[in-house]
Amino acid sequence: MGLNATRIAVIGAGIGGLAVAQALARRGADVTVFEQAAAIAEVGAGLQISPNGAAVLDALGLGAGLRARAQAAQAVQLCDYRGGEVLRLDLREAGQGGYHFLHRADLIDLLADGARAAGVRIRLLQRVAGVTGGARPRVDLANGATFEADIVIGADGLHSVVRPVLNGLVSPVFTGQVAWRALVPNTMGRGPEVRVHMGPMRHVVSYPLRGGRILNLVAVQERAAWTAESWSQTDDPNALRAAFADFGSEVRAMLAAVEAVNLWGLFRHPVARVWHGGGLAILGDAAHPTLPFMAQGACLALEDAWVLAASLDGAGDMAGGLARYQALRESRARRVVAAATGNAWKYHLSFPPLRWAAHTALRAGGRLAPARMMRQFDWIYRYDAIDAAARAGKAG
């Protein structure tokens, strides 16, 4: 249908919102982003951009900016919680786009610059009170103002105002896991690799950011007590250290350097059944929140953004384009979310014989068939959203 003069409102200036805004504006759409914060900033710390996400950034013309800001990743190393290596995989075999570690704020800055350069208007301090679908969908702001558009896209995360309009309210389920997130100086000279220390009912993920100057830490523990689902909740660093006091010297040294830490509960949300309707659409965490155990949340949002823009641009009408978008994205999102949900237990084996057997099998696989161990993730890392959208467009 072409997107020239199509008026589109995007709710949320996060990764998915800024990416879809740029992708749409580059196709001629008139795009406005509504963000409730006073500045474009992202709570959190590090994230991992695997080749499937890097491919979208390349297609948006942001590949050079990504590589200038990111740490190129070389390997992932799984370790026993006391420190011994279990498995090492070469991430340089992951795919053509490369695998990168990036501070979340640096990616947000890159995407915001790209969106503005494409002509996107970003309106800050705009809290959305609700949305209404229909022939002319509407955004209702908390200050009493309204904004009508041809399409309203909810890129507004876990607490989306658009998702319940399409799907109703669904209560998430606490997984019995909590996660701490912190940044510490890389005083131990860690190189460009992900390291996962796996222990009974707990694990710690660490990797370098910003030229290797700092380490991003994510520590996960199984517990019965409920913890709020918020990245901004803080905790006492001593509580984090106590939870991992029996881990080896490397983990204890990293945790000793923690001065400030965030804690949040991990909740399982269902993938939305309905992604569009009445000129409304959702993407990223608003459509398919995922647990962090495959490090694919940001990459899925980038894939969604590209496919949504391409589907609208290549369809004969908006409804058809939105339907194509969900058809192309839903099954993949469900598969990745399921993989992330099923991955946590592998890091948390608490029965010693079972843990020994699992680690022995991983060591053998890494020693005898490392390429096969890496290829099991090809369906994630080598997925090409640009090609998938193009092929769907040719098929009509």
Steps between C-alpha positions, in 0.01 A plus 500: 500500500798731554536703816525856369287729719394208723472643851638262762523538877750287690465467877835449671850620415672173585687269265198374308324836489796696366590227251149473355467879490816529291409205276159655428631854450760373253207364298330840492267481802431798724602362840464641852637318805344561842726441799399564859855561628661841508794375294571207274675267738478131580499344843735204508853428401640257244338304223613260232436559131534176306529487117122497446472834681814643342354426156207733572730776624705459183185529289407820685840647417616476862751217469808723515360674808435165666854381443648830617310481830496125565746241618540230236437168673715195438380217724260376764645297784292287736664437837421305812409737784835426665683613186591204279422527128220277375457616140636771271329599175644728233250779429692600190330200340155635591426681175592774256370796699728445795425469870534811716482617862349844536387731778126542462526878522750501211259306278214735593715801407591338167136423417378845610758671278396281208131568557547876515716494187217319322256777598331338800355739758569385857273658761620463859302533824197351325335239720238303310179442696334279241443421134189448291494293183283555195505659158702781652682362808568746778760549773369663818766676705491549875513878452164490320634532147418250226682388184333330206692287253458240230682244715593496871785268596550390860873457558440564869632186661370275773246750626368592158181705475435359151530127569197476736282688250571221252520204737342590834684479829706189577687456828865393466632204699799535734769255390649456846813680381644844570784680325753757614667734250814703564803660334851472643848605379677235294802492729569135419558568131220282368503460124211519251302195606187409691570298811223304676572354845241229567414391853224330696183707441709801393721635223702813420549643151779752436644671196693821420357829371633831369836392373544249781509766772201362691331166556128443477373256763167317510452259790193277519372308802203271550291602797144460624453863606344732242697801379350787301535495122694824471850577378516808720466320835826512693648256749781485754822379330569293812185297429637420155838402642339279765292318238816396312745468789580136413598579140864502396753779539433662161131553569563614856755755373250644251224520758734661753529796263123557477400835648145530361271223380151461359277204578189386316275198492483291184145441379369283220260685270307329223573603145211720390236323294403819314774735375287741300147625445316823435814678387688397817810278510751379760862388480790396721425436866148636455429200273733227628687567826787255535710385790868602470647150463560520123596871495253563216263769628670788319559298184138386477387862531736601218371216282139600573574861409642415159230246411215729610627789288571279199162327528310830506705636210447197283131432563200624309333636813581559867296209631673263258841632596435458870368148444815413302715636784342273761507202265873548443594566862275303734636148457862615525430706811322208663792268425762739641292573810456126560875441461578774753243362743650152474861610531515608865489154656816401309698756700348412838543126546515438876517118526879431491492181288270661246713813485815290455341296219372812320834678526686189384275479193559868422876459532495200266286684245726802507810285459373260232252708299527873579357599161191289560456655844501844339276404208216412735446876530506575127123534491537798736822669393487441125138607461472789253195721559583710194497197271187356664309824445622532141400144412156552653458818297586321174255223586229765532 
